[in-house]
């Protein structure tokens, strides 16, 4: 890292959780911690206190540098960090870090800004485009680039709001967000389908594959989702597999919106359970995958610290 400090405290502060890692000068993880202290649990003006309670013993004798990614940079977070517009790489994002003025003594703390991009109007003649944003995922993509050595490619981050990001020459040129995880949760827990879907059932690969295949039809999710009800009503699928079938429908719908190239690798970044499902779904399109997990966040924050 291009600073006089010998270590970095990397923090991913999201809506529902707080994760941190202590890294050495080479970016290797020395220790990790996780807390149920997402930004929604922090009272106004309380971020410095919560941070100190969680990480005070990681502060070095000569002071420590901390980079924070995620929703801590939102309007509801510690300090608002305005989005950095795409295309953006390490240098552009590092230049827009927002430094915390009320950081606890002995800390230099900065919040990563997140990224924005603009999508053109969907139909010719329509007025204006549509913006898109991410917070935290940009750090994971930077980390994936560092860990894989890739400077070009398609990076996919499954989750509540999945992201599909294009990287060219080491810079994120654009991305699209999909409310796949949120829609799945709404359908499974709060729609009529909740009466027939066993939400806690183990993953059923065959039912999931059936859902992915069904989603490739042209009728769209609003039609296909109803099949999760009719398959149950007519006794063609039990409640357990139906959860996996519904998951396949929503992920399959997400894939249907992409221009996938058979044989062109996609980098998946996320939890093991989710990246496994996307790997299976992408395999039906003959698209190979490479997967990364939490290590991408720490590698991305270390890479940003290296250009300070």
ROTI-906693 format. One record per residue: residue number from 1; y, x, z of N, C-alpha, C in turn. Coordinates in steps of 0.1 Angstrom, whole numbers, plus 2048, in hexadecimal, padded with zeros to 3 digits. Each point is the difference from the previous one (the first is absolute). Example, Ala and Ser with C-alpha at 12.3 -4.5 7.8 and 13.67 -1.06 7.14 Angstrom:
(1,(7C7,884,84E),(80C,7F7,800),(80C,809,800))
(2,(80B,7FC,7F9),(80B,809,800),(80B,7F8,808))
***
This chain:
(1,(7F4,808,800),(80C,7F8,800),(80C,809,800))
(2,(80A,7FC,7F9),(80C,808,7FE),(80A,7FE,80B))
(3,(7FC,801,80D),(809,7FF,80B),(7FB,809,80B))
(4,(807,802,80A),(7FD,80A,80B),(7F5,7FB,809))
(5,(7FD,7F3,7FF),(7F6,7FA,809),(7F2,803,7FC))
(6,(7F7,801,809),(7F2,804,7FC),(7F7,7F4,800))
(7,(805,7F4,802),(7F7,7F4,800),(808,7F4,7FC))
(8,(7F9,7F5,7FC),(806,7F4,7FC),(7F9,7F4,807))
(9,(808,7F7,805),(7FA,7F3,805),(802,7F6,7F5))
(10,(7F5,7FB,7FB),(800,7F6,7F5),(7FD,7F2,805))
(11,(809,7F7,7FD),(7FE,7F2,806),(800,7F6,7F5))
(12,(7F7,7F7,801),(7FF,7F4,7F7),(802,7F4,809))
(13,(80C,7FA,7FF),(804,7F5,809),(801,7F3,7F8))
(14,(7F6,7F8,801),(7FF,7F4,7F8),(804,7F3,808))
(15,(7FD,7F5,7FA),(803,7F3,806),(7F8,7FD,80D))
(16,(7F3,804,7FF),(7F7,7FC,80B),(7FA,80C,807))
(17,(802,80D,7FC),(7FA,80B,806),(809,80C,7FF))
(18,(7FE,80A,809),(807,80D,800),(7F5,80B,800))
(19,(801,809,7F6),(7F7,80B,7FF),(807,80D,800))
(20,(7FB,80A,806),(807,80D,7FF),(7F5,80B,7FF))
(21,(805,80C,7FB),(7F8,80B,7FF),(808,80D,802))
(22,(7FA,809,807),(807,80D,802),(7FA,80A,7F6))
(23,(809,806,7F8),(7FB,809,7F5),(805,80E,803))
(24,(7F7,80A,7FC),(805,80E,801),(808,804,7F4))
(25,(805,80C,7FF),(809,805,7F6),(7F9,7FF,7F2))
(26,(7F3,7FF,7FF),(7F9,7FF,7F3),(7FE,7F2,7FD))
(27,(804,7F6,808),(7FE,7F2,7FE),(7F2,7FB,804))
(28,(7F9,808,808),(7F3,7FB,805),(801,7F8,80C))
(29,(7F8,7F5,801),(801,7F7,80B),(7FA,806,80D))
(30,(808,801,80B),(7FB,806,80C),(7FC,7F4,80A))
(31,(806,7F5,7FF),(7FE,7F5,809),(805,7F3,7FA))
(32,(7F9,7F5,802),(805,7F3,7FB),(801,7F6,80C))
(33,(809,7F6,7FF),(801,7F5,809),(803,7F3,7F9))
(34,(7FC,7F5,807),(803,7F3,7FA),(803,7F7,80C))
(35,(80A,7F7,7FE),(804,7F7,80A),(803,7F2,7FA))
(36,(7FE,7F5,808),(803,7F3,7FB),(80F,7FD,803))
(37,(809,809,7FB),(80E,7FF,802),(807,7FF,7F2))
(38,(7FC,7F7,7F8),(807,7FE,7F3),(80F,7FC,803))
(39,(808,800,7F5),(80F,7FE,802),(803,7F3,806))
(40,(7F7,7F6,7FE),(803,7F2,805),(7FE,7FF,80F))
(41,(7FA,80B,806),(7FE,7FF,80F),(80B,808,807))
(42,(80A,806,7F8),(80A,808,806),(80D,7F8,802))
(43,(805,7FF,80C),(80D,7F9,802),(80C,807,7FA))
(44,(80A,7F9,7FD),(80C,806,7FA),(805,80C,808))
(45,(802,80B,7F9),(804,80C,807),(7F5,808,807))
(46,(7F4,7FC,7FF),(7F5,806,807),(7F7,80A,7F9))
(47,(804,803,7F3),(7F7,809,7F9),(7FF,80E,806))
(48,(80C,805,804),(7FF,80E,806),(7F8,800,80C))
(49,(800,7F6,808),(7F8,7FF,80C),(7F1,800,7FD))
(50,(7FD,7F7,7F7),(7F1,7FF,7FC),(7FC,80D,7FA))
(51,(808,806,7F7),(7FC,80D,7FA),(7FD,80A,80B))
(52,(809,801,809),(7FF,80B,80B),(7F4,7FD,808))
(53,(7FD,7F3,803),(7F4,7FD,808),(7F3,804,7F9))
(54,(800,7FF,7F3),(7F4,803,7F8),(7FE,80F,7FD))
(55,(80B,807,7FE),(7FF,80D,7FA),(808,80B,807))
(56,(805,7FE,80C),(808,809,807),(7F9,80E,802))
(57,(7F3,7FF,803),(7F9,80D,803),(7FD,808,7F4))
(58,(803,7FB,7F4),(7FF,807,7F3),(80C,808,7FD))
(59,(80B,7FE,808),(80C,807,7FD),(7FF,80F,804))
(60,(803,809,7F6),(7FF,80E,803),(80B,805,809))
(61,(7FE,80C,805),(80A,806,80A),(80D,803,7F9))
(62,(800,803,7F3),(80C,802,7F8),(805,7F4,7F9))
(63,(7FA,7F4,802),(803,7F4,7F9),(7F6,7FE,7F5))
(64,(800,7F3,7FB),(7F6,7FD,7F6),(806,7F7,7F5))
(65,(7FB,801,7F4),(803,7F8,7F5),(7F6,7F4,7FF))
(66,(805,7F4,7FE),(7F8,7F5,7FD),(805,7F8,7F4))
(67,(7F6,7FD,7F7),(803,7F7,7F5),(7F9,7F3,802))
(68,(807,7F5,7FE),(7FB,7F2,803),(800,7F9,7F3))
(69,(7F4,7FA,7FC),(7FF,7F8,7F4),(7FD,7F2,804))
(70,(801,7F6,7F6),(7FC,7F3,803),(80B,7F7,804))
(71,(7FD,7F5,807),(80A,7F5,802),(80A,804,80B))
(72,(7FF,80C,806),(80A,804,809),(80D,802,7F9))
(73,(800,801,7F3),(80C,802,7F8),(805,7F3,7FA))
(74,(7FA,7F5,804),(805,7F2,7FB),(80B,7FB,809))
(75,(806,7F5,7FC),(80B,7FA,808),(7FC,7FC,80E))
(76,(7F3,7FE,802),(7FB,7FC,80D),(7FB,80C,808))
(77,(801,80C,7FA),(7FB,80C,806),(80A,808,808))
(78,(7FD,80D,801),(808,809,808),(80E,802,7FA))
(79,(800,803,7F3),(80C,801,7F8),(7FD,7FD,7F2))
(80,(809,7F9,7F9),(7FD,7FC,7F2),(802,80C,7F7))
(81,(7F6,803,7F9),(800,80B,7F6),(801,7FA,7F2))
(82,(80B,800,7F9),(801,7F9,7F3),(7F5,806,7F6))
(83,(7FB,7F8,7F8),(7F6,804,7F7),(805,80A,7F6))
(84,(7F7,809,7FC),(802,80A,7F6),(7FB,7FA,7F2))
(85,(808,800,7F6),(7FC,7FA,7F3),(7F7,809,7F8))
(86,(7F6,7FA,7FA),(7F7,807,7F7),(807,803,7F3))
(87,(7FC,80B,7F9),(7F6,809,804),(804,809,80B))
(88,(7F7,804,808),(803,808,80C),(7F4,809,804))
(89,(803,80C,803),(7F6,80A,805),(804,804,80E))
(90,(7F9,80B,804),(803,806,80E),(80F,802,802))
(91,(806,807,7F6),(80E,804,802),(809,7F4,802))
(92,(7FF,7F6,7F7),(809,7F4,801),(7FE,7F9,80D))
(93,(7F3,7FE,805),(7FE,7F9,80D),(805,808,80B))
(94,(7FE,80E,800),(804,808,80B),(80F,800,801))
(95,(807,7FF,7F5),(80F,800,800),(806,7F3,806))
(96,(7F7,7F5,801),(805,7F4,805),(7FA,7FC,80E))
(97,(7FA,80A,807),(7FC,7FE,80D),(80C,7FC,809))
(98,(7FD,7F6,809),(80B,7FC,80A),(7FC,806,80D))
(99,(80A,808,806),(7FD,806,80C),(804,7F7,80C))
(100,(7F8,800,80A),(802,7F8,80C),(80B,806,809))
(101,(80A,7F9,803),(80B,805,808),(7FD,7FF,80F))
(102,(7F7,7F6,804),(7FD,7FE,80E),(7F2,806,804))
(103,(7FC,80A,7F9),(7F3,806,802),(7FF,806,80E))
(104,(7F5,7FF,807),(7FE,806,80D),(804,80F,7FF))
(105,(804,805,80B),(803,80F,801),(7F5,808,7FB))
(106,(803,80A,7F9),(7F6,80A,7FB),(7FA,7FC,7F3))
(107,(804,7F5,7FA),(7F9,7FB,7F4),(80A,800,7F4))
(108,(7FC,803,7F4),(807,7FD,7F4),(7F7,7F6,7F9))
(109,(805,7F4,7FE),(7F7,7F5,7FB),(807,7FA,7F4))
(110,(7F9,7FF,7F5),(805,7FA,7F4),(7F6,7F5,7FB))
(111,(806,7F6,7FA),(7F8,7F4,7FB),(800,801,7F0))
(112,(7F4,7FF,7FB),(7FE,800,7F1),(805,7F3,7FA))
(113,(807,801,7F5),(807,7F4,7FB),(7F8,7F5,7F9))
(114,(7F4,803,7FB),(7F9,7F7,7F8),(805,800,7F2))
(115,(7FA,7F8,7F7),(804,800,7F2),(802,7F2,7FA))
(116,(809,800,7F6),(802,7F3,7F9),(7FF,803,7F1))
(117,(7FC,7F5,7F9),(800,801,7F1),(804,7F2,7FB))
(118,(803,800,7F3),(804,7F3,7FA),(7F7,7FD,7F4))
(119,(7FB,7F3,800),(7F8,7FB,7F6),(808,7F7,7F6))
(120,(7FF,802,7F3),(808,7F8,7F7),(7FB,7F2,801))
(121,(809,7F7,7FB),(7FC,7F1,7FF),(7F3,7FE,7F9))
(122,(7F8,7F7,805),(7F3,7FE,7FA),(800,7FA,7F2))
(123,(80B,7F8,7FD),(800,7FA,7F3),(80D,804,7F9))
(124,(800,802,7F3),(80C,803,7F8),(80B,7F6,802))
(125,(80C,805,802),(80B,7F7,802),(803,7FC,80E))
(126,(7F6,802,809),(803,7FD,80E),(80A,809,806))
(127,(808,7FB,809),(80B,808,806),(7FB,808,80C))
(128,(803,80D,800),(7FD,809,80B),(7F2,804,802))
(129,(7FE,80A,807),(7F2,805,803),(7FC,7FD,80E))
(130,(7F5,805,805),(7FB,7FD,80D),(7FE,80D,807))
(131,(805,802,80C),(7FE,80D,808),(7F3,800,807))
(132,(7FB,80C,803),(7F4,802,807),(803,80B,80A))
(133,(7F9,800,80C),(802,80A,80A),(7F3,804,807))
(134,(800,80C,806),(7F6,805,808),(805,808,80C))
(135,(7FA,7FF,80B),(803,809,80C),(7F4,805,806))
(136,(7FE,80D,7FF),(7F4,807,806),(7F6,804,7F5))
(137,(7FE,7F7,7F6),(7F7,803,7F6),(804,80C,7F8))
(138,(80D,802,7FE),(805,80C,7F8),(7FB,80D,807))
(139,(800,800,80D),(7FC,80C,807),(7F1,802,7FE))
(140,(7F8,7F6,800),(7F2,801,7FD),(7FD,805,7F2))
(141,(808,7FC,7F6),(7FF,804,7F3),(803,80F,7FF))
(142,(80B,804,806),(804,80E,800),(7F4,809,807))
(143,(7FB,7FA,80B),(7F4,807,806),(7F4,801,7F7))
(144,(7FD,7F5,7F9),(7F5,801,7F7),(802,80A,7F5))
(145,(80D,801,7FB),(802,80A,7F6),(7FE,80E,805))
(146,(804,802,80D),(7FE,80D,806),(7F1,804,802))
(147,(7F9,7F6,804),(7F2,802,803),(7F7,801,7F4))
(148,(804,7F9,7F5),(7F7,801,7F4),(805,80A,7F6))
(149,(80D,804,801),(806,808,7F6),(805,7F9,7F3))
(150,(7FF,7F3,801),(804,7F8,7F4),(80F,7FE,800))
(151,(806,801,7F4),(80E,7FE,7FD),(802,7F4,7F7))
(152,(7F5,7FA,7FB),(801,7F5,7F7),(7F4,7F7,804))
(153,(802,7F3,7FE),(7F5,7F6,802),(804,7F3,806))
(154,(7F6,7F8,802),(802,7F2,806),(7FB,800,80E))
(155,(809,7FD,80A),(7FC,800,80E),(801,7F1,805))
(156,(7F5,7FC,806),(7FF,7F2,805),(7FE,800,80F))
(157,(808,7F8,807),(800,7FF,80E),(7FD,7F2,804))
(158,(7F3,7FC,802),(7FC,7F3,804),(805,7FC,80E))
(159,(803,7F3,802),(804,7FC,80D),(806,7F2,800))
(160,(808,7FD,80A),(807,7F3,800),(808,7FE,7F4))
(161,(808,80A,7FC),(807,800,7F4),(7FC,80C,7F8))
(162,(7F6,7FF,7F7),(7FB,80B,7F9),(80B,806,7F6))
(163,(7FF,80D,7FF),(809,807,7F7),(7F9,807,7F5))
(164,(805,7FF,7F3),(7FB,808,7F5),(80B,808,7FB))
(165,(7FF,80E,802),(80B,809,7FD),(7FC,80A,7F5))
(166,(809,802,7F7),(7FE,80A,7F6),(808,80D,803))
(167,(7F9,80B,7FF),(806,80D,803),(800,808,7F3))
(168,(80B,806,7FD),(801,809,7F4),(808,80C,805))
(169,(7FA,80C,7FD),(806,80D,803),(804,801,80F))
(170,(7F8,7FB,809),(803,801,80E),(80A,7F6,805))
(171,(804,7F6,7F8),(80A,7F6,805),(7FA,7F2,7FE))
(172,(803,7F7,80A),(7FC,7F2,7FF),(80A,7FA,7F6))
(173,(7FB,7FB,7F5),(809,7FB,7F6),(802,7F1,801))
(174,(7F7,7F9,806),(801,7F2,802),(7F3,7FA,807))
(175,(801,7F4,804),(7F4,7FA,807),(801,7F1,800))
(176,(7F5,7F9,803),(800,7F2,801),(7F9,7FC,80D))
(177,(805,7F6,807),(7FA,7FB,80C),(7F8,7F3,7FE))
(178,(7F5,7FE,807),(7F8,7F4,7FF),(7FD,7FB,80E))
(179,(802,7F3,803),(7FE,7FB,80D),(7F1,7FC,802))
(180,(7F7,808,7FC),(7F2,7FD,7FF),(7FA,7FE,80E))
(181,(803,809,809),(7FA,7FF,80E),(806,7F4,807))
(182,(80D,7FE,7FF),(806,7F4,806),(7FB,7F3,7FB))
(183,(7FF,7FF,7F3),(7FB,7F4,7FA),(7F1,7FD,804))
(184,(7F8,80B,800),(7F2,7FE,805),(800,7FB,80E))
(185,(808,805,809),(801,7FC,80E),(804,7F1,801))
(186,(80A,7FD,7F8),(805,7F2,800),(7F5,7F6,7FC))
(187,(7F9,803,7F5),(7F6,7F8,7FA),(7F4,7FF,80A))
(188,(7FC,80B,806),(7F5,801,809),(802,7F9,80D))
(189,(80C,801,805),(803,7FB,80E),(808,7F3,800))
(190,(808,7FD,7F6),(809,7F4,801),(7FF,7F6,7F5))
(191,(7F7,802,7F7),(7FE,7F6,7F5),(7F4,7F7,803))
(192,(7FD,7F7,7F7),(7F4,7F8,801),(7F4,809,800))
(193,(801,80C,7FA),(7F4,808,7FF),(7FC,806,80D))
(194,(809,7FF,80A),(7FC,805,80D),(7F5,7F8,807))
(195,(7FE,7F4,7FA),(7F5,7F7,806),(7F2,804,7FB))
(196,(800,808,7F5),(7F3,803,7FA),(7FD,80F,7FF))
(197,(80A,809,804),(7FF,80E,7FF),(7FE,806,80E))
(198,(7F5,808,802),(7FE,807,80C),(808,80C,801))
(199,(80B,800,807),(80A,80B,7FF),(7FB,80D,805))
(200,(7F7,800,809),(7FB,80C,806),(7F2,805,7FB))
(201,(7FC,7FA,7F5),(7F3,803,7FA),(800,80E,7FB))
(202,(7F5,807,800),(7FF,80E,7FA),(802,800,7F1))
(203,(805,80B,7FB),(803,801,7F2),(7F3,7FE,7F8))
(204,(801,7F7,7F5),(7F5,7FD,7F7),(804,805,7F2))
(205,(7FA,80C,7FC),(804,806,7F4),(7FE,7F7,7F4))
(206,(7F4,7F9,800),(7FD,7F8,7F4),(80A,7F4,7FF))
(207,(804,7FA,80B),(809,7F5,7FF),(80E,805,7FC))
(208,(804,80C,805),(80D,806,7FD),(800,803,7F1))
(209,(7F5,805,7FA),(800,803,7F2),(801,7F3,7F8))
(210,(7FA,7F5,805),(801,7F3,7F9),(80E,7FC,800))
(211,(807,801,80B),(80E,7FC,800),(809,809,7F7))
(212,(7FE,80D,7FF),(807,808,7F7),(7FE,7FC,7F2))
(213,(7F4,7FD,7FC),(7FC,7FC,7F2),(807,7F2,7FD))
(214,(7FF,7F7,80A),(806,7F3,7FE),(80F,801,7FD))
(215,(807,809,807),(80E,802,7FF),(805,804,7F2))
(216,(7F7,806,7F8),(803,805,7F3),(803,7F5,7F6))
(217,(7FC,7F4,803),(803,7F5,7F7),(80F,7FD,800))
(218,(804,7F9,7F6),(80F,7FE,7FE),(806,7F4,808))
(219,(7F8,7FA,808),(805,7F4,807),(809,804,80C))
(220,(7FF,80C,805),(809,804,80B),(7FB,7FD,80E))
(221,(806,806,80A),(7FB,7FF,80E),(802,7F2,805))
(222,(80A,7F8,7FC),(802,7F3,805),(7F4,7F7,7FD))
(223,(7FA,803,7F5),(7F4,7F8,7FC),(7F3,806,806))
(224,(7FF,80E,7FF),(7F4,806,804),(7FE,7FF,80F))
(225,(80A,800,808),(7FF,7FF,80F),(7F9,7F3,804))
(226,(802,7F5,7F8),(7F9,7F3,803),(7F1,801,7FF))
(227,(7FB,80A,7F8),(7F2,801,7FE),(7F9,805,80D))
(228,(808,806,809),(7FA,804,80D),(7FD,7F3,808))
(229,(807,7F5,7FD),(7FD,7F3,807),(7F4,7F9,7F9))
(230,(801,800,7F3),(7F5,7F8,7F9),(7F3,807,801))
(231,(7FF,80E,800),(7F4,806,802),(7F9,7FD,80D))
(232,(809,7FE,80B),(7FB,7FC,80D),(7FB,7F1,800))
(233,(809,7F7,7FA),(7FD,7F2,800),(7F3,7FD,7F9))
(234,(7FD,807,7F5),(7F4,7FD,7F9),(7F4,809,804))
(235,(802,807,80B),(7F5,808,806),(7FC,80C,7F8))
(236,(809,806,7F8),(7FC,80B,7F8),(804,80E,806))
(237,(807,7FF,80B),(803,80D,807),(803,7FC,80F))
(238,(7FA,808,809),(802,7FE,80E),(80D,805,805))
(239,(804,7FC,80C),(80D,804,806),(802,80F,801))
(240,(7F5,807,803),(801,80F,802),(805,807,7F3))
(241,(7F8,7FF,7F5),(804,806,7F4),(80D,7FB,7FA))
(242,(804,7F4,803),(80C,7FA,7FB),(80D,809,803))
(243,(800,806,80C),(80B,809,803),(801,80B,7F7))
(244,(7F5,806,7FD),(800,80B,7F6),(803,7FC,7F2))
(245,(7FB,7F4,7FC),(803,7FA,7F3),(80F,7FE,7FF))
(246,(807,7FA,80A),(80E,7FE,800),(808,80D,7FF))
(247,(7FB,80A,807),(806,80E,7FF),(7FF,805,7F2))
(248,(7F5,7FE,7FA),(7FE,804,7F2),(80A,7F9,7F7))
(249,(802,7F3,802),(809,7F8,7F8),(80E,806,800))
(250,(806,803,80C),(80E,804,801),(801,80F,7FC))
(251,(7F6,808,802),(801,80E,7FB),(7FE,800,7F1))
(252,(7F7,7F7,7FB),(7FE,7FF,7F2),(80D,7FC,7F9))
(253,(807,7F6,806),(80D,7FC,7FA),(80A,80B,800))
(254,(800,808,80A),(809,80C,800),(7FD,809,7F5))
(255,(7F3,803,7FE),(7FC,809,7F5),(803,7FA,7F2))
(256,(7FF,7F2,7FF),(802,7FA,7F3),(80F,802,7FC))
(257,(809,803,809),(80E,802,7FC),(802,80F,7FC))
(258,(7F6,808,800),(802,80E,7FD),(7FC,803,7F2))
(259,(805,80B,7FA),(7FB,806,7F4),(7F7,80B,804))
(260,(7F3,7FE,801),(7F7,80A,804),(7F9,807,7F4))
(261,(7FF,80D,801),(7FA,808,7F6),(7F3,805,804))
(262,(7F5,7FC,7FA),(7F3,805,804),(7FF,80F,800))
(263,(7FB,805,80A),(7FE,80F,801),(80C,807,807))
(264,(80C,7F9,801),(80C,806,806),(7FF,7FE,80F))
(265,(800,80B,807),(7FE,7FF,80F),(80C,7FA,807))
(266,(7FD,7F8,80A),(80B,7FA,808),(7FE,806,80E))
(267,(80B,804,807),(7FF,805,80E),(803,7F4,809))
(268,(7F6,7FE,809),(802,7F5,80A),(803,806,80D))
(269,(80A,7FA,807),(804,805,80D),(800,7F4,80A))
(270,(7F8,801,80B),(800,7F5,809),(7F3,801,809))
(271,(7FD,7F5,807),(7F5,800,809),(7F3,800,7F8))
(272,(7F5,805,807),(7F3,801,7F9),(7FC,7F3,7FB))
(273,(801,7F5,808),(7FB,7F3,7FC),(807,7FB,7F3))
(274,(80E,802,800),(807,7FB,7F4),(7FE,808,7F4))
(275,(800,80E,801),(7FE,808,7F4),(7F2,7FE,7FB))
(276,(7F6,7FD,808),(7F3,7FE,7FB),(800,7F3,7F7))
(277,(807,7F6,804),(800,7F4,7F8),(807,802,7F3))
(278,(80B,808,800),(807,803,7F4),(7F8,809,7F7))
(279,(7F8,809,806),(7F8,808,7F8),(7F5,7F8,7F8))
(280,(7FA,7F6,807),(7F6,7F7,7FA),(807,7F8,7F5))
(281,(80C,7FB,803),(806,7F7,7F6),(804,808,7F3))
(282,(806,80C,803),(804,809,7F4),(7F4,805,7F8))
(283,(7F5,801,807),(7F4,805,7F9),(7FC,7F5,7F5))
(284,(803,7F4,802),(7FC,7F5,7F6),(809,802,7F4))
(285,(80B,808,800),(808,803,7F5),(7FE,80E,7FB))
(286,(7F5,807,805),(7FD,80D,7FD),(80B,80A,803))
(287,(807,7FD,80B),(80B,809,805),(7FB,807,80C))
(288,(7FF,80E,800),(7FC,808,80B),(80B,801,80A))
(289,(7FC,803,80D),(80A,800,80A),(7FE,80D,809))
(290,(80B,804,806),(800,80A,80B),(807,7FA,80C))
(291,(7FA,802,80C),(806,7F9,80C),(805,809,80A))
(292,(80B,7FC,807),(806,808,80B),(803,7F6,80B))
(293,(801,804,80C),(803,7F8,80B),(80D,804,808))
(294,(800,800,80D),(80C,803,808),(805,80E,7FE))
(295,(7F7,809,7FC),(805,80E,7FD),(80B,801,7F6))
(296,(801,7F6,7F7),(80A,800,7F6),(80E,7FF,806))
(297,(801,7F8,80B),(80D,7FE,806),(805,80D,806))
(298,(7F7,807,808),(804,80C,806),(803,80B,7F6))
(299,(7F8,801,7F5),(803,80A,7F6),(80D,7FD,7F9))
(300,(804,7F3,7FE),(80C,7FD,7FA),(80C,803,808))
(301,(800,7FE,80D),(80B,803,809),(801,80F,801))
(302,(7F5,807,800),(801,80F,800),(806,805,7F3))
(303,(7FD,7FA,7F5),(805,805,7F4),(80F,7FD,7FF))
(304,(805,7F5,806),(80E,7FD,800),(807,80A,809))
(305,(7FA,803,80C),(806,80A,809),(802,80E,7F9))
(306,(7F7,803,7F7),(800,80D,7F9),(80C,802,7F7))
(307,(806,7F5,7FC),(80B,801,7F7),(80E,7FF,807))
(308,(7FF,7FE,80D),(80D,7FF,808),(807,80E,801))
***
